[in-house]
Amino acid sequence: NVNARYVLPTKFEGYEKVIYFDCSKAPQITGENILWVLTKDGIGLFDLSINKFIKHISYQPQNIDGLSNNWTTNIFIAKDGQIWISTWYGLINVNKVAQSFAKHYLPELDVNLYNLVSGIADDPYDKNKVWMSVDGSGLAEYDKVSSAIKKWHFKEFSTPFDYNYQKRWCHNIKKDTNGVLWVGSYGG
């Protein structure tokens, strides 16, 4: 239900103050009653039937199939059913069968800019392309086949004046029902 509203608690499993970035159902993995809540402290699984967090998934260095870090900002379910989570320096793909996380580190994001992948949306015309909004680096076209960024928009910066500064702060990207992509940024 697009108009459904959920009141989530302000803490879970010992975290006193939770900042929520995004939430979505992932029925392919956890069914219709579980809401995936992405936060700066990992992922909380919220059971809508009992109005309570039932699990907290967080970064654990010893778990190679776990989250790459706790800062999870956006969940995207592709047309093919793949679930992607955006985070610092890349993406996480959720493996439905193994119920594990595959990390997709993007070396292009390992620069001196603020490189938080804050949103992801599929391209309305090319099934092998997705768009990523990256705080501090702009908008990127990502090729799913080669697992590489193909083109940047607004990434370049100059000194002493950075004319693209406001445009590089792309906080999210969404696709509407008409297939139009919308990006939220400081620059409008």
C-alpha positions in Angstrom: 0.0 0.0 0.0 1.7 3.2 -1.2 -0.3 5.3 1.3 0.5 3.1 4.3 2.1 4.9 7.2 4.1 3.1 9.9 5.1 4.5 13.2 8.5 3.0 14.0 10.1 3.1 17.5 13.1 5.5 18.0 15.4 2.7 19.1 16.2 -1.0 18.6 18.5 -3.5 20.3 20.4 -1.0 22.4 20.6 1.8 19.9 19.1 4.8 21.7 18.6 7.0 18.7 18.0 5.6 15.2 18.1 7.7 12.1 16.0 6.1 9.4 17.0 6.6 5.8 14.7 4.3 3.8 12.3 1.3 4.3 10.7 -1.2 2.0 9.1 -4.6 2.0 11.2 -7.4 0.5 8.6 -10.2 0.2 10.9 -12.3 -1.9 13.0 -12.9 1.3 11.0 -12.1 4.4 7.4 -12.1 3.4 4.7 -9.3 3.3 4.7 -8.5 7.0 8.4 -7.5 7.4 9.6 -4.0 6.7 13.3 -3.6 6.0 14.4 -0.4 7.7 17.8 1.1 6.6 19.7 3.2 9.1 23.1 4.5 10.0 23.4 1.5 12.4 22.6 -1.3 9.9 19.3 -2.8 8.9 16.3 -3.4 11.2 13.7 -5.9 10.3 10.3 -4.6 11.6 7.4 -7.0 11.9 4.2 -5.1 11.0 1.9 -7.7 12.5 3.3 -7.2 16.0 4.6 -3.6 15.6 8.1 -4.5 16.7 11.7 -4.9 15.5 12.5 -8.6 15.4 16.1 -8.5 14.0 19.0 -6.1 13.7 21.6 -6.8 10.9 24.8 -5.0 11.4 28.4 -5.0 10.1 30.6 -7.7 11.6 34.1 -7.8 10.2 34.5 -11.5 10.6 31.4 -12.2 8.5 32.4 -12.1 4.8 28.8 -12.6 3.7 27.5 -9.7 5.9 27.1 -6.0 5.4 30.1 -4.1 4.2 29.3 -1.4 6.8 26.4 -0.1 8.9 25.5 3.0 6.9 22.7 1.7 4.7 20.7 4.4 3.0 18.4 3.0 0.2 16.8 -0.2 -0.8 16.0 -0.9 -4.4 14.2 -3.9 -5.8 14.9 -4.3 -9.5 12.5 -5.6 -12.1 14.3 -9.0 -12.1 13.6 -9.3 -8.3 17.2 -8.5 -7.2 17.5 -6.5 -4.0 20.2 -3.8 -3.8 21.1 -1.7 -0.8 23.2 1.4 -1.3 25.9 2.3 1.2 29.4 3.9 1.5 31.6 3.3 -1.5 29.3 0.9 -3.2 26.3 -1.4 -3.3 25.2 -4.6 -1.5 23.3 -7.2 -3.4 21.0 -9.4 -1.3 21.3 -13.1 -2.2 17.8 -14.5 -1.7 18.8 -18.2 -1.7 21.8 -18.0 0.6 20.3 -15.0 2.5 23.6 -13.3 2.4 25.0 -10.0 1.2 27.4 -9.6 -1.8 29.4 -6.5 -1.7 30.0 -4.5 -4.8 32.9 -2.1 -4.0 33.1 0.7 -6.5 36.8 1.9 -6.7 35.6 5.0 -8.5 34.1 6.2 -5.2 37.4 5.8 -3.4 38.4 9.4 -3.8 38.5 12.5 -1.6 34.9 13.4 -2.1 31.9 12.4 0.1 31.0 9.1 -1.4 27.8 7.8 0.0 25.6 6.0 -2.5 22.3 7.4 -1.4 19.9 6.1 -4.0 19.5 3.7 -6.9 16.9 3.4 -9.7 16.7 1.3 -12.8 17.0 2.9 -16.2 13.6 3.2 -18.0 15.2 2.3 -21.4 18.2 0.0 -20.7 17.7 -3.1 -18.5 21.4 -3.4 -18.0 21.8 0.1 -16.5 20.9 1.6 -13.2 21.4 5.2 -11.9 23.0 6.0 -8.6 22.8 9.2 -6.7 26.0 9.7 -4.8 26.3 12.4 -2.0 29.2 14.6 -2.9 30.0 13.0 -6.3 26.8 13.5 -8.3 24.9 11.1 -10.5 26.4 7.9 -11.9 25.3 5.5 -14.7 26.2 2.0 -13.5 26.4 -1.0 -15.9 25.1 -4.1 -14.2 26.8 -6.4 -16.8 30.4 -5.0 -16.2 29.7 -4.0 -12.6 31.3 -0.6 -13.4 30.4 3.1 -13.5 30.1 4.1 -17.1 29.6 7.8 -16.8 29.5 10.5 -14.2 27.4 13.7 -14.1 28.7 16.6 -12.0 31.6 14.7 -10.5 34.3 17.1 -11.6 35.2 19.9 -9.4 37.6 22.8 -9.7 39.5 24.9 -7.2 39.2 27.5 -5.8 35.6 27.6 -6.9 33.5 24.4 -7.3 30.7 25.5 -9.7 29.0 22.0 -9.5 29.1 21.8 -5.7 25.4 21.9 -5.2 24.6 19.6 -8.1 27.1 17.0 -6.8 25.1 16.5 -3.6 22.5 14.1 -5.0 20.6 12.8 -2.0 18.2 10.3 -3.7 16.9 9.1 -7.0 13.4 7.7 -7.7 11.5 6.7 -10.8 7.9 7.7 -11.0 5.0 5.7 -12.6 5.7 7.2 -16.0 9.3 6.1 -16.0 10.7 9.5 -15.3 13.8 9.7 -13.0 13.8 12.3 -10.3 16.9 13.4 -8.4 17.0 15.4 -5.2 20.0 17.6 -4.7 21.2 20.9 -3.2 21.1 22.4 -6.7 17.4 21.6 -7.3 
